[in-house]
């Protein structure tokens, strides 16, 4: 399974325009199903959250959750490809990552 980053502006715009939006507390997901054979993640994190160390830590935590979910989706062969853009609100400090993980599992209909 191949997981890449969304790093072109055109890719970000495509996910924003055609993707389905899901909001969970202080994180908004834009999810686009594509015909490609890989998963892609993109992050949009405001500088209001803190310095680069803080933003990168949040990015790593969320990326880890999605790698875990992509593995389960790939094992079940339910979806071949997803592009996900993650917008993180400055109030991310109030999110419990265990709750966010359980929300993602329920959203993608996965068993823990």
DSSP file (Angstrom, degrees, kcal/mol; ACC not computed):
  #  RESIDUE AA STRUCTURE BP1 BP2  ACC     N-H-->O    O-->H-N    N-H-->O    O-->H-N    TCO  KAPPA ALPHA  PHI   PSI    X-CA   Y-CA   Z-CA
    1    1 A X              0   0    0      0, 0.0     2,-0.5     0, 0.0    37,-0.1   0.000 360.0 360.0 360.0 135.7    0.0    0.0    0.0
    2    2 A X        -     0   0    0     35,-0.4    37,-2.2     2,-0.0     2,-0.5  -0.920 360.0-173.1-111.8 126.8    1.3    3.4   -1.0
    3    3 A X  E     +a   39   0A   0     -2,-0.5    37,-0.2    35,-0.2     2,-0.2  -0.972  13.7 174.7-121.3 117.1    0.5    6.5    1.0
    4    4 A X  E     -a   40   0A   0     35,-2.8    37,-2.1    -2,-0.5     2,-0.3  -0.565  28.9-104.9-112.0 176.3    1.6    9.8   -0.4
    5    5 A X  E     -a   41   0A   0     35,-0.2     2,-0.8    -2,-0.2    37,-0.2  -0.780  21.8-124.5-101.0 147.2    1.2   13.5    0.5
    6    6 A X        +     0   0    0     35,-3.1    37,-0.3    -2,-0.3    34,-0.0  -0.833  50.4 150.3 -81.5 113.7   -1.1   16.0   -1.2
    7    7 A X        +     0   0    0     -2,-0.8     2,-0.4    35,-0.1    -1,-0.2   0.472  35.8  86.0-131.4  -3.1    1.5   18.6   -2.0
    8    8 A X  S  > S-     0   0    0     -3,-0.1     4,-2.1     1,-0.1     3,-0.2  -0.801  71.6-132.9 -99.9 144.7    0.3   20.4   -5.2
    9    9 A X  H  > S+     0   0    0     -2,-0.4     4,-2.5     1,-0.2     5,-0.2   0.852 107.9  56.6 -60.7 -35.5   -2.1   23.3   -5.0
   10   10 A X  H  > S+     0   0    0      2,-0.2     4,-2.1     1,-0.2    -1,-0.2   0.870 106.5  49.7 -66.3 -35.8   -4.2   21.8   -7.8
   11   11 A X  H  > S+     0   0    0     -3,-0.2     4,-2.3     2,-0.2    -2,-0.2   0.919 110.6  49.6 -67.4 -43.5   -4.6   18.6   -5.7
   12   12 A X  H  X S+     0   0    0     -4,-2.1     4,-2.5     1,-0.2    -2,-0.2   0.929 112.2  48.4 -59.0 -45.5   -5.7   20.6   -2.6
   13   13 A X  H  X S+     0   0    0     -4,-2.5     4,-2.6     1,-0.2     5,-0.2   0.884 109.2  52.8 -64.8 -38.5   -8.2   22.5   -4.7
   14   14 A X  H  X S+     0   0    0     -4,-2.1     4,-2.6     2,-0.2     5,-0.4   0.917 111.9  45.2 -62.9 -43.3   -9.6   19.4   -6.3
   15   15 A X  H  X S+     0   0    0     -4,-2.3     4,-1.7     1,-0.2    -2,-0.2   0.910 114.7  48.7 -67.7 -40.9  -10.2   17.8   -2.8
   16   16 A X  H  < S+     0   0    0     -4,-2.5    -2,-0.2    -5,-0.2    -1,-0.2   0.909 118.0  40.3 -62.9 -41.8  -11.7   21.1   -1.5
   17   17 A X  H  < S+     0   0    0     -4,-2.6    -2,-0.2    -5,-0.2    -3,-0.2   0.924 130.8  21.0 -76.5 -46.0  -14.0   21.5   -4.5
   18   18 A X  H  < S+     0   0    0     -4,-2.6    -3,-0.2    -5,-0.2    -2,-0.2   0.547  99.8 102.0-105.3  -9.4  -15.2   17.9   -5.1
   19   19 A X  S  < S-     0   0    0     -4,-1.7     2,-0.4    -5,-0.4    13,-0.3  -0.325  73.7-112.8 -78.1 159.3  -14.6   16.2   -1.8
   20   20 A X  E     -B   31   0A   0     11,-3.2    11,-2.9    -2,-0.1     2,-0.4  -0.772  32.7-135.0 -89.3 132.3  -17.1   15.4    0.9
   21   21 A X  E     +B   30   0A   0     -2,-0.4     2,-0.4     9,-0.2     9,-0.2  -0.723  23.0 179.8 -94.7 136.9  -16.7   17.4    4.1
   22   22 A X  E     -B   29   0A   0      7,-2.8     7,-3.5    -2,-0.4     2,-0.5  -1.000  10.9-156.9-131.9 131.4  -16.9   15.9    7.6
   23   23 A X  E     +B   28   0A   0     -2,-0.4     2,-0.4     5,-0.2     5,-0.2  -0.927  12.4 178.3-113.8 133.1  -16.4   18.0   10.7
   24   24 A X  E >   -B   27   0A   0      3,-3.1     3,-2.7    -2,-0.5     2,-0.4  -0.929  60.5 -71.5-132.0 108.9  -15.3   16.6   14.1
   25   25 A X  T 3  S-     0   0    0     -2,-0.4    66,-0.1     1,-0.3    67,-0.1  -0.217 120.9  -4.2  45.5 -96.8  -14.9   19.2   16.8
   26   26 A X  T 3  S+     0   0    0     -2,-0.4    63,-2.8    66,-0.1     2,-0.4   0.154 122.7  76.2-113.7  18.3  -11.8   21.0   15.8
   27   27 A X  E <   -BC  24  88A   0     -3,-2.7    -3,-3.1    61,-0.2     2,-0.5  -0.998  58.0-163.4-130.4 131.7  -10.8   19.0   12.8
   28   28 A X  E     -BC  23  87A   0     59,-2.6    59,-3.0    -2,-0.4     2,-0.4  -0.966   7.6-159.7-115.8 130.5  -12.4   19.2    9.3
   29   29 A X  E     -BC  22  86A   0     -7,-3.5    -7,-2.8    -2,-0.5     2,-0.5  -0.899   8.6-164.2-109.4 135.5  -11.9   16.4    6.8
   30   30 A X  E     -BC  21  85A   0     55,-2.4    55,-2.6    -2,-0.4     2,-0.5  -0.987  18.6-167.5-113.9 119.5  -12.4   16.8    3.0
   31   31 A X  E     -BC  20  84A   0    -11,-2.9   -11,-3.2    -2,-0.5     2,-0.4  -0.926  10.3-178.8-118.6 127.6  -12.5   13.3    1.5
   32   32 A X  E     - C   0  83A   0     51,-2.8    51,-2.9    -2,-0.5     2,-0.5  -0.988  17.6-146.8-127.8 124.9  -12.4   12.5   -2.2
   33   33 A X  E     - C   0  82A   0     -2,-0.4     2,-0.2    49,-0.2    49,-0.2  -0.783  27.9-177.6 -88.4 130.3  -12.6    9.0   -3.6
   34   34 A X        -     0   0    0     47,-0.8    47,-0.3    -2,-0.5    46,-0.2  -0.682  39.1-116.6-124.2 175.9  -10.4    8.7   -6.8
   35   35 A X  S    S+     0   0    0     -2,-0.2    47,-0.0    45,-0.1    -2,-0.0   0.484  80.9 103.6 -91.4  -5.3   -9.6    6.1   -9.5
   36   36 A X  S    S-     0   0    0      2,-0.1    -2,-0.1     1,-0.1    44,-0.0  -0.166  77.4-120.8 -71.9 171.4   -5.9    6.0   -8.5
   37   37 A X  S    S+     0   0    0     44,-0.1   -35,-0.4     2,-0.0     2,-0.3  -0.206  81.0  67.9-108.2  41.4   -4.4    3.1   -6.6
   38   38 A X  S    S-     0   0    0    -37,-0.1    44,-0.4   -35,-0.0     2,-0.4  -0.989  71.9-119.0-154.1 162.7   -3.0    5.0   -3.6
   39   39 A X  E     -a    3   0A   0    -37,-2.2   -35,-2.8    -2,-0.3     2,-0.4  -0.809  27.0-166.6-102.3 143.4   -4.0    7.0   -0.6
   40   40 A X  E     -ad   4  83A   0     42,-2.5    44,-2.6    -2,-0.4     2,-0.4  -0.994   4.3-163.9-134.8 141.0   -3.0   10.6   -0.1
   41   41 A X  E     -ad   5  84A   0    -37,-2.1   -35,-3.1    -2,-0.4     2,-0.3  -0.955   5.9-176.9-122.0 140.5   -3.0   12.9    2.9
   42   42 A X  E     - d   0  85A   0     42,-2.3    44,-3.1    -2,-0.4     2,-0.4  -0.991   9.9-152.6-135.0 147.1   -2.8   16.7    3.0
   43   43 A X  E     - d   0  86A   0     -2,-0.3     2,-0.4   -37,-0.3    44,-0.2  -0.929  12.5-172.1-122.6 142.9   -2.7   19.0    6.0
   44   44 A X  E     + d   0  87A   0     42,-2.6    44,-2.3    -2,-0.4     2,-0.5  -0.904  20.8 171.1-130.6 102.5   -3.7   22.6    6.5
   45   45 A X  E     - d   0  88A   0     -2,-0.4    44,-0.1    42,-0.2     2,-0.1  -0.960  27.3-130.1-122.4 124.8   -2.6   23.8    9.9
   46   46 A X    >   -     0   0    0     42,-0.9     3,-1.3    -2,-0.5     4,-0.3  -0.355  13.1-130.2 -71.7 148.0   -2.8   27.4   11.0
   47   47 A X  G >  S+     0   0    0      1,-0.2     3,-0.7     2,-0.2    -1,-0.1   0.626 101.7  79.3 -71.1 -12.3    0.2   29.1   12.6
   48   48 A X  G 3  S+     0   0    0      1,-0.2    -1,-0.2     3,-0.0     3,-0.1   0.699  79.8  69.8 -66.7 -18.1   -2.1   30.2   15.4
   49   49 A X  G <  S-     0   0    0     -3,-1.3     2,-0.3     1,-0.3    -1,-0.2   0.864 114.9 -92.2 -68.2 -36.2   -1.7   26.7   16.8
   50   50 A X    <   -     0   0    0     -3,-0.7    -1,-0.3    -4,-0.3     5,-0.0  -0.984  61.3 -24.4 154.1-163.4    1.9   27.4   17.8
   51   51 A X  S  > S-     0   0    0     -2,-0.3     4,-2.3    -3,-0.1     3,-0.2  -0.114  71.4 -90.7 -74.6 178.0    5.4   27.1   16.6
   52   52 A X  H  > S+     0   0    0      1,-0.2     4,-2.7     2,-0.2     5,-0.2   0.838 124.7  57.2 -61.3 -35.9    6.6   24.6   14.0
   53   53 A X  H  > S+     0   0    0      2,-0.2     4,-1.8     1,-0.2    -1,-0.2   0.931 109.6  44.8 -61.6 -45.4    7.4   22.0   16.6
   54   54 A X  H  > S+     0   0    0     -3,-0.2     4,-2.0     2,-0.2    -2,-0.2   0.921 114.3  48.3 -65.1 -45.2    3.8   22.0   17.9
   55   55 A X  H  X S+     0   0    0     -4,-2.3     4,-2.3     1,-0.2    -2,-0.2   0.902 111.8  49.4 -64.2 -40.9    2.3   21.9   14.4
   56   56 A X  H  X S+     0   0    0     -4,-2.7     4,-2.5     2,-0.2    -1,-0.2   0.853 108.1  54.1 -67.6 -34.3    4.5   19.1   13.3
   57   57 A X  H  X S+     0   0    0     -4,-1.8     4,-2.3    -5,-0.2    -1,-0.2   0.930 110.1  46.5 -64.5 -44.4    3.7   17.1   16.4
   58   58 A X  H  X S+     0   0    0     -4,-2.0     4,-2.4     1,-0.2     5,-0.2   0.916 111.8  52.0 -62.3 -43.2    0.0   17.4   15.7
   59   59 A X  H  X S+     0   0    0     -4,-2.3     4,-2.6     1,-0.2    -2,-0.2   0.910 110.0  48.6 -59.7 -44.2    0.6   16.5   12.1
   60   60 A X  H  X S+     0   0    0     -4,-2.5     4,-2.2     2,-0.2    -1,-0.2   0.904 111.0  50.3 -63.8 -41.6    2.5   13.3   13.1
   61   61 A X  H  X S+     0   0    0     -4,-2.3     4,-1.7     2,-0.2    -2,-0.2   0.931 114.6  42.6 -63.7 -45.9   -0.3   12.3   15.5
   62   62 A X  H  X S+     0   0    0     -4,-2.4     4,-2.2     1,-0.2    -2,-0.2   0.903 112.6  53.5 -68.3 -40.7   -3.0   12.7   13.0
   63   63 A X  H  X S+     0   0    0     -4,-2.6     4,-2.5    -5,-0.2    -1,-0.2   0.898 106.3  53.7 -60.3 -40.6   -0.9   11.0   10.2
   64   64 A X  H  X S+     0   0    0     -4,-2.2     4,-1.9     1,-0.2    -1,-0.2   0.915 107.8  50.5 -60.6 -43.5   -0.4    8.0   12.5
   65   65 A X  H  X S+     0   0    0     -4,-1.7     4,-2.0     1,-0.2    -1,-0.2   0.923 112.2  46.7 -59.7 -44.9   -4.1    7.6   13.0
   66   66 A X  H  X S+     0   0    0     -4,-2.2     4,-3.1     2,-0.2     5,-0.2   0.858 107.8  55.2 -71.0 -33.7   -4.8    7.7    9.3
   67   67 A X  H  X S+     0   0    0     -4,-2.5     4,-2.1     2,-0.2    -1,-0.2   0.919 109.1  49.3 -61.2 -41.4   -2.0    5.2    8.5
   68   68 A X  H  X S+     0   0    0     -4,-1.9     4,-1.7     2,-0.2    -2,-0.2   0.911 113.8  45.3 -61.8 -43.8   -3.7    2.8   10.9
   69   69 A X  H  X S+     0   0    0     -4,-2.0     4,-2.6     2,-0.2    -2,-0.2   0.901 110.7  52.6 -69.5 -41.5   -7.1    3.4    9.3
   70   70 A X  H  X S+     0   0    0     -4,-3.1     4,-2.8     1,-0.2    -1,-0.2   0.886 106.4  54.8 -62.2 -37.9   -5.7    3.1    5.7
   71   71 A X  H  X S+     0   0    0     -4,-2.1     4,-2.5    -5,-0.2    -1,-0.2   0.938 110.4  45.2 -58.7 -47.1   -4.1   -0.2    6.6
   72   72 A X  H  X S+     0   0    0     -4,-1.7     4,-1.9     2,-0.2    -2,-0.2   0.906 114.1  48.3 -65.6 -42.1   -7.5   -1.6    7.8
   73   73 A X  H  X>S+     0   0    0     -4,-2.6     5,-1.4     1,-0.2     4,-0.6   0.919 113.0  48.7 -62.8 -42.8   -9.3   -0.2    4.8
   74   74 A X  H ><5S+     0   0    0     -4,-2.8     3,-0.6     1,-0.2    -2,-0.2   0.890 109.1  52.4 -66.0 -40.2   -6.6   -1.7    2.5
   75   75 A X  H 3<5S+     0   0    0     -4,-2.5    -1,-0.2     1,-0.2    -2,-0.2   0.891 112.2  45.2 -61.9 -39.8   -6.8   -5.1    4.2
   76   76 A X  H 3<5S-     0   0    0     -4,-1.9    -1,-0.2    -5,-0.2    -2,-0.2   0.550 101.5-140.0 -82.1  -6.9  -10.6   -5.2    3.8
   77   77 A X  T <<5 +     0   0    0     -3,-0.6    -3,-0.2    -4,-0.6     3,-0.1   0.831  59.8 132.1  52.1  38.4  -10.2   -4.1    0.1
   78   78 A X      < +     0   0    0     -5,-1.4     2,-0.4     1,-0.3    -4,-0.1   0.870  69.3  23.9 -85.4 -39.9  -13.2   -1.8    0.5
   79   79 A X        -     0   0    0     -6,-0.5    -1,-0.3     1,-0.1    -2,-0.1  -0.993  58.9-163.6-131.1 132.5  -11.7    1.3   -1.0
   80   80 A X  S    S+     0   0    0     -2,-0.4     2,-0.3     1,-0.3    -1,-0.1   0.845  74.6  10.5 -82.6 -34.2   -8.8    1.5   -3.5
   81   81 A X        +     0   0    0    -47,-0.3   -47,-0.8   -44,-0.1     2,-0.4  -0.993  56.2 175.7-153.4 137.1   -8.0    5.1   -3.2
   82   82 A X  E     -C   33   0A   0    -44,-0.4   -42,-2.5    -2,-0.3     2,-0.5  -0.998  14.4-157.5-139.4 140.2   -8.8    8.1   -1.0
   83   83 A X  E     -Cd  32  40A   0    -51,-2.9   -51,-2.8    -2,-0.4     2,-0.5  -0.987  20.3-172.5-112.8 126.2   -7.4   11.7   -1.0
   84   84 A X  E     -Cd  31  41A   0    -44,-2.6   -42,-2.3    -2,-0.5     2,-0.5  -0.977  13.9-164.6-126.7 127.3   -8.0   13.4    2.4
   85   85 A X  E     -Cd  30  42A   0    -55,-2.6   -55,-2.4    -2,-0.5     2,-0.6  -0.943  12.7-158.3-107.1 127.2   -7.3   17.0    3.2
   86   86 A X  E     -Cd  29  43A   0    -44,-3.1   -42,-2.6    -2,-0.5     2,-0.6  -0.927   5.2-166.1-113.4 116.9   -7.2   17.7    7.0
   87   87 A X  E     -Cd  28  44A   0    -59,-3.0   -59,-2.6    -2,-0.6     2,-0.5  -0.908  10.4-156.5-101.6 123.1   -7.9   21.2    8.2
   88   88 A X  E     -Cd  27  45A   0    -44,-2.3   -42,-0.9    -2,-0.6   -61,-0.2  -0.885   7.9-141.0-106.1 123.8   -6.9   21.6   11.9
   89   89 A X    >   -     0   0    0    -63,-2.8     3,-1.2    -2,-0.5   -63,-0.1  -0.413  24.8-113.1 -76.9 154.0   -8.5   24.4   13.9
   90   90 A X  T 3  S+     0   0    0      1,-0.3     3,-0.5     2,-0.1    -1,-0.1   0.693 113.0  67.6 -62.0 -17.2   -6.4   26.5   16.4
   91   91 A X  T >   +     0   0    0      1,-0.2     3,-1.8   -65,-0.1    -1,-0.3   0.082  60.7 122.1 -90.0  25.5   -8.5   24.9   19.2
   92   92 A X  G X   +     0   0    0     -3,-1.2     3,-2.0     1,-0.3    -1,-0.2   0.705  54.9  79.4 -61.4 -20.8   -7.0   21.5   18.6
   93   93 A X  G 3  S+     0   0    0     -3,-0.5    -1,-0.3     1,-0.3    -2,-0.1   0.776  87.2  58.7 -58.1 -25.6   -5.7   21.4   22.2
   94   94 A X  G <  S+     0   0    0     -3,-1.8     2,-0.4     2,-0.1    -1,-0.3   0.505  85.2 101.1 -84.5  -4.1   -9.3   20.5   23.3
   95   95 A X    <   -     0   0    0     -3,-2.0     2,-0.6    -4,-0.1     3,-0.0  -0.671  63.2-146.7 -88.0 133.1   -9.4   17.3   21.2
   96   96 A X     >  -     0   0    0     -2,-0.4     4,-2.0     1,-0.1     3,-0.5  -0.881   9.3-148.9 -92.8 119.8   -8.8   13.9   22.8
   97   97 A X  H  > S+     0   0    0     -2,-0.6     4,-2.2     1,-0.2    -1,-0.1   0.747  95.5  59.6 -67.5 -22.6   -7.1   11.8   20.1
   98   98 A X  H  > S+     0   0    0      2,-0.2     4,-2.2     1,-0.2    -1,-0.2   0.908 107.7  45.8 -67.7 -41.1   -8.7    8.6   21.5
   99   99 A X  H  > S+     0   0    0     -3,-0.5     4,-2.2     2,-0.2    -2,-0.2   0.897 112.5  50.7 -65.8 -40.4  -12.1   10.1   20.8
  100  100 A X  H  X S+     0   0    0     -4,-2.0     4,-2.3     2,-0.2    -2,-0.2   0.895 109.6  51.3 -64.3 -40.1  -11.0   11.2   17.3
  101  101 A X  H  X S+     0   0    0     -4,-2.2     4,-2.4     2,-0.2    -2,-0.2   0.928 110.5  47.4 -62.2 -46.3   -9.7    7.7   16.6
  102  102 A X  H  X S+     0   0    0     -4,-2.2     4,-2.1     1,-0.2    -1,-0.2   0.867 110.5  53.5 -65.7 -34.6  -13.0    6.1   17.6
  103  103 A X  H  X S+     0   0    0     -4,-2.2     4,-2.5     2,-0.2    -2,-0.2   0.932 109.6  47.8 -63.1 -45.0  -14.9    8.7   15.5
  104  104 A X  H  X S+     0   0    0     -4,-2.3     4,-2.4     1,-0.2    -2,-0.2   0.897 110.1  52.2 -63.7 -40.4  -12.7    7.8   12.4
  105  105 A X  H  <>S+     0   0    0     -4,-2.4     5,-3.0     1,-0.2    -1,-0.2   0.916 112.8  44.7 -62.1 -42.0  -13.3    4.1   13.0
  106  106 A X  H ><5S+     0   0    0     -4,-2.1     3,-0.8     3,-0.2    -2,-0.2   0.874 111.3  53.8 -70.3 -35.7  -17.0    4.6   13.1
  107  107 A X  H 3<5S+     0   0    0     -4,-2.5    -2,-0.2     1,-0.2    -1,-0.2   0.920 115.3  38.8 -63.7 -43.8  -17.0    7.0   10.1
  108  108 A X  T 3<5S-     0   0    0     -4,-2.4    -1,-0.2    -5,-0.2    -2,-0.2   0.331 112.7-119.6 -89.2   7.8  -15.1    4.4    7.9
  109  109 A X  T < 5 +     0   0    0     -3,-0.8     2,-0.3    -4,-0.2    -3,-0.2   0.907  59.2 154.3  55.3  48.7  -17.2    1.5    9.4
  110  110 A X      < -     0   0    0     -5,-3.0     2,-0.4    -6,-0.1    -1,-0.2  -0.787  43.2-128.2-106.1 150.1  -14.1   -0.3   10.9
  111  111 A X              0   0    0     -2,-0.3    -5,-0.0     1,-0.1     0, 0.0  -0.836 360.0 360.0 -97.3 134.3  -14.0   -2.6   13.8
  112  112 A X              0   0    0     -2,-0.4    -1,-0.1   -10,-0.0   -10,-0.0   0.467 360.0 360.0 -69.0 360.0  -11.4   -1.8   16.5
